[in-house]
């Protein structure tokens, strides 16, 4: 019997998280730091799926503001997430962690197509499954993709790794008087306009009673402590 509170997780990371100390792109040291944290969780027997954004390379939502077709821009953003997925894969495999990158788009030379049963089989075999290209459809964010994939693979929880240690009444990086929530309901998040995930992502989680935990991924040990059941970050209940 596992001593972990969560045995199958969906870890959502922002693309900007991979920038590290750089202004854009991928910082290899940051990739390895995340890989080390993920490896420790895998060593506990936890099944791990990862969805990562592409904002460090390109954001599809920027397309319309620059005169580009939104759909074209969204596909470019999806490809950016595949690049980030390959970077995380490289970091993990350099540490001996077996992985598979699965994509919502067909890019057979570098990753498998997302097939639910195949993803489940990889997880059962202890492989980290990195899910790129969002949902494979324009107009959906990687937050929505994270919620959807978490539901499809029957994850116990969505863990949203950020630069802050939870959900606050305001942006703690801008407002020194912001107060942290230990627990908050999804209804309160929507009413108060707290910017955590988009409405589609929240709706999917709410309808499927899938909890979300927002936490500081940059603090070593947080991820391991979370899966063991320690109080880390903010729990968003449904």
N, C-alpha and C positions, 0 to 999 in steps of 0.2 A: 504493500500500500504506500503510495507516494506521500511524502510529508509536505509537499508543495501545495500552496493554496490554489495555484493555477497550473494546470498541466499542459494546456495548449493555448498559446498567446498569439495575438496579432500585434506586432510592434509597428507603430506608424512614426516615421521620421520625416522631417522636412528636408527638402533639398538643401536649403540654406545651412542646415546643421553640418553638412559636409564641407562647407567653406573653411571651417576652423578660423584661423587668424587672417585668412585671405579675404579679398573683397568679392571674389567670384570663383567659380570652378570648384575643384576638388582638392582638399588638403590631405595628402596621404597619411599624415600623422593622426588626423581626426578619424579617418577611416579605420586605422588600426586600433585607435582607442575604443571606438564602438565595437569593433570585432572582438576585442578582448572581453568587453562586458557581455556580449552575446554568447561567446564561447563558455563563459562561466555558468550561464543559465542552461545552455545545452548540456553541460556536464552534470547538472542536477536531474537530467532526464526530462526536461521541459521541451515540448514540441514548439518550434518557433517559426512563424511566418512573418515576413517583413514587407511593408509597403513604404516606399520612399518617394518624396516629391521630386520635382525637377527645377525648383525655383533658383537654384544656384547656376543653372545653365540657361533656362528659358521658361517663361511663364506664358501659357496660352492666352490668359486673360488680358495680357498686354497688347495682343494682336490688334484688337479693334481700335485701341487708342492710337496706334501707329498706322492705321489705314489698311492693315492686313486683314484678310478674311479670317473670322474667328475660328471657323472649323479647321482651316489650314494651321492656324496658330496652335490650336489644341493638339493636333497631331504632332506638331513639332515639340510641344511640351511633353507628350507621351514618350517620344523618342529620348528626350532628356532624362526621363525617369529610368529608361532602360540603361543608359550610360551609367547612372548612379547605382543601379542594381548590380551591374557588372563590377563596379568599383568595390561595393560591399562584398560581393562574391569573392573577388580577388583577395581582399583583406582577411576574410574568414578562412579561405582555403590555405592562405600562407600560414595560418595557425593550426592547420590540420582538421578544420571543421568541414564536413562534407555538405555541399550546398547544391541547389538547383535554382536557376533563374527561369521563371515562367512568365510569359508575356500575354497581355490582352491583344496584342497585334502579332501577326505571323512574321517572325524574324528567325527562321529556322537555323541560320548559321551560328547564332550566338545564344539562343535560348529556346526552351520548349514553349509550345502554346499552352495557355492555361486550360487544363482539363481537370475538373473538380476531383474525380476519383484518382487521377494520377497524383495530384497535389496531396491528397490524403495519404496515399501510399508512401510518398516521399517522407511526409511527416512521421508516419508510423515507423519508418526505417531510421529515424533520428536525423534526417537531413534538414537543414535550414532551407525553407522555401522562400525565395525573394520574388515578389510579385511586381513586375514592371508593367509599364504602359497603361496604368490606371484600369478603367473598365474596358478600354478598347474603343470607347465612344467619346465624341466631342461633347462639351458642355457639362461634363462630370469631373469634379475635382478628385485629387488623390485621397482626400478625406473620405469622400463618398466611396471610392474604390476600396479603402481600408475597411469601412463598415460592411460593404457588400461581401468582400472576400472573407472577412471574419465570420460572417453568418454562413457563407457557403462551406467553410471548413469546420464549422461548429467550434470556433474558438471560445474559450471561457471568458475572455475579456479583450478589449482593445486598449493597448497601452500607448498613449500619445506622448512621445518624448519631445520635450521643448527645452528652451534655455532658462525657463523659470520653474520654480518648485511647486507649481499647482495653478489653480484658478483663483484670481483675485477680483475684488470689486471694481478695480480699474487696472490699467497697465502698470505693474510695479516698477518698470524701467523708466516710467515717466511721472508717476504719482507716488511720492514717498509715503502718503497716507493710505495707500491701498491695503485692504485687509484680505487675508487669504481665507478661502473656504476649505474646510476639511472634507465636508460632504455637501453636494448640491444636487438638486433634482434637475432633470433635463427641462422640465417645465419652467423652473426658475431661470435656467440658462437662457431659454428663449425669451421669457418676459423681460429679463434685465439686459438682453442684448449682449451677453458675454461672448466675446469672440474666441471660440475654442475650435469648433468645426462648423461646416456649413449646414444648412437646414436639412438637406437631403441626407447627409450622413447621420444627423441626429434622429431623423424620422426613421431611418432603417434600424438604428439601434433601439429606439423606443419601441417600435412594433415587434421587435424580436427579443426584447428584454435583455439586451446585451450591455453590460456595464462598461464604462469608459474610465480610465484613470489617466489624469494629466500629471506629468512629473518631469523633473529635471534629469534629462538623459546624460548631461555632462558631468554629473557628480558620480564618481566611481562607487560602485556597490549598490546604487539605487535600484537597478534592474533586478539584481539577485534578491535584494531585500523585498521587493514588491512581490515576486513570484512565491516567496516563502510566506507571505501574508503580513509583513510589517506595514505599518501605516506610513506610506510615502506619497507625497503629492496630494491631489484632490480626487476623490471618488465622485463620479457623476452617475447617479442612480436613475433608473427608469421608472 
